[in-house]
């Protein structure tokens, strides 16, 4: 365990390497604050206080020195230290975004939505403002109810996004929404990550009261249960092949395991 927090509501982890190679950091949300720390759990800092609104969804482009955070309605950008804040979306009180992801190659943000106002997937620029809202992606995915998504991860090796649906499935598509494919119908619970170096996708499954972390090839084949976690909810995960690491949040704490689950 790296560090425990009593008020961890939703933890989104992001590891990046400074271009000067002087430090590596995890960025996460804790009780609505945007925070960061060293990989060993030391040096915890509040970067953006979550007042008056809680920032429970974040994304980071470390090489561009940009941090993005969303309170469900507005999305903001800033430098990695929280300075130079700018509003880039304001989608109304019922917007209901459930997560965001960066596509650094194109300076694009992908938003996942879970409400009637903002369900589906959405695409915007790093440099949008409230007068240029994100554009809905047309994926062709048909769900029994509203088309709603929970989490997104970008795979730079093939320029695709991987995402989990409210229907419990895992999907992949190109960043414009084309080529959407279900790769697993596996009781996916939400969190998802990609190992772009070894061609693997990771996700959290919830089935019969048990939470677990699974991995598979990018087409969904070869699925393996890496970690069974009984009834303890896994709130988020991110995958960092350079560190042979999967970071995940559960029970007010952040954990790390190897890519093979050991």
N, C-alpha and C positions, 0 to 999 in steps of 0.2 A: 504494500500500500504506500502511495506517495504522500497523501495528505487527506485528513478528514475534515469535513465542514458540517456544522450542525444544520445549516439552512440551505443546503444544496437543493435547488428546485429543478434545474435542468442544466446539465453540464455539457457543453460542447467543447471538445478539445481540439486544439490545433497546434501542431509542432512545426516550427520553421527554423531555418538556419540563417542568421544574419549574413549578409554578403561579405562582411569582414571576417566571418568565421569565429567571432569572439564569443558567441553565446548561442545556446539553443533554448527555446522556451515553449511551454505549453500555455495556450490561451484558453480560457474557459469562462463560463457564466456561473456565478454563485449567488443565489438569493437576489438575482437581478443585476448585480454588479458585474462588469466585465473585468476579469482579472488575468494575471499571468504569473508563472513561476518557473523555476529551473526544473529540469527533468527529474531531479532527485527529490522534488517537493519543497526545496528551500527557496528563499527569496520571493515570497508571495507578495504581490502588489495589486492594489486596486487601480485599474487604468481608467475606467469610466464608471462613476457611481450610478447605480440604478435608481436614481430619483429624478423626477417624480414617477417615472415609469420603469418597469423592470425590463432589462435587455436580456432575454432568455435565448436568443438565437444569434450566433455570431459566425463570421468567416474571416479569414486572414489571407492576404497575399504578402508574404514576408519579404519577397524580393522587391516588390513595388512599395514597401513600407506603408501598407494600407491595411486598416482594420475596419470591418463592417459589422454593424450590430442593429438588431431589429426588436421592437417591442410589440410586434403584432400589427401595428399600424404604420409607424414611421420607420424608415431605414436611414441610418447615418453612416458616414465614413469619417475616418480620422487617420492620423498617423499612428504608428504602432504604440506610441506612448500616450495616445488619447488626445493629443493636441490637434488643432486645425479641423475641428468638427464641421461637417457639412451635411445637411439633410438631402437625401437623394430620392426618397419616396414618401408620400403621405397618402395612404389609400383608404382612409376613413376608419371610423371607430370599429367597424365590423370586418376589417380586412382579414384578420385571422391567418397570417402566414405561420407556417409550422417550422420552417427552416430556410436557410439560404446557403448557397455554395458559390465559390469563386471559380471562374474559368480564366486563369491568368494569361493563357496564350492569346486571348481575345479581349481581355479587360471587361469581362462580362460577369454578371451575377444571375444565378438561377434561383428562383423563389419557389417554394412549395406551399400550397394553400390548402386549408381544411374547412373553410366556411362557404356558405352560399354565395357570399360576395366575392371571395377570392380563392375558390377552389381551382383545381388544375395546376399546371406549371406555368411559370412566367419568366421572362428574360428581359434584363435591363443592362445598362452600362454602369461601369464604375462612376461615371461622371454625370449621371442623370440628376435632375432636380424634380421637385414636386409637380412641375408643369409637364414633365415627360414621364408618365407612368410606365411600368413594365408592360411588355406585350405578351399576351397569352400564347403558349405553344400549342400547336395542333399535333397531338400524338396519335390519334386514331384509337386510343385505348378505350374500351367500353367496360364500365363497371355496372353492377346491378343497381347501385345508388349513384350519388354524386361522384364525380371523378376527383378524388382527394388524395394528397400525397403527404408523407410524413418526414422523409429525410432524403438528402441528395449527396452524391459524391462524384467528383470529376476524375476521369482517367485520362491523363495527358498522352499516354502511349497510343491511344486510338481516338482521342478527341471525342469521347463519349461521356454521357452522364449515366450514373446508376442511381436508382431511386426505389423507395418502397411505397406501396400503395395502401390505402385504407382497407383494401380488400385482402391484405395479408400476402400480396405477391411482391416479387422483386423484378424490376424492369431495367432495361437499358435502352438508350436512344442517342442519337446525335444531339448536339447542343441546341439545334433548332427544332427539336421534337420529332424529326423524321426517323424512320427506321426503328420505331419503338417495338420492343420485343419483350415478352414475359420470359424470364430465364428461370424462375422458380415460383411455384405456388406453395409456399412453405410456412404459413402462419407467421410471416415476418411481422415483427413488433414495431419497427420504426428505424432504429439506428442502422446505418450502412457505411461501409468504407471500402476502398479499393487499394490493392497492392499492385501498382502499375509496373513494378519491376519483374514480378513473378507471375503476372496475369491471373490474379485471384480477386474475388469479391467476398466481402465479409458482411454478415448481417446478424441481427438479433432475432431469435425466434421465441414465440410464446405459445406453448402447447400443453394443454391439460395441467395448468398451474405451474409449469416449469419454464423458466427463462434459460436460454442457451445462446452461445455464439457459434455460428456456422461459417464455413468458408467453402468456396467452390471455384471451379474454373469460370472464366468470364462468360461462357455460354450456359452456365448453370450445371454442367456435368461435374461428376466427382465430388459431390457435396459431402462434407465431413463435419461432425459435431465436435468442436474444439473444447467447449466448456459448458457443462451443465450447472445451473446456478439455483436449482430448486425454485422457491417462490420469491426470490429476491430480484426485484426489477432492475434491469440494466437500462439506464436512461440514455446513454450515448456511447459512441465509440468512434475512434479514428485510427487509421492504419498508417504506419511509417516504416516502409521496407528498409530504408537506409539505416534505421536503428534496430531492425529485426523486432519490431514492437507493435503491439496493439494496445492502445490506451482505452480504458472504458470507465464509466462512472456508475456507481451503485451505492446504495445505503450511505449517502452523505460522504463518499470517499472516491478517490481516483486510483485505479489499479493499472498495472502494466503486465502483459504477458508476451511471450515470443509469438512469432507468426504461426508456428505450428501448435500453439496452445499450451506449451510447456511453461 
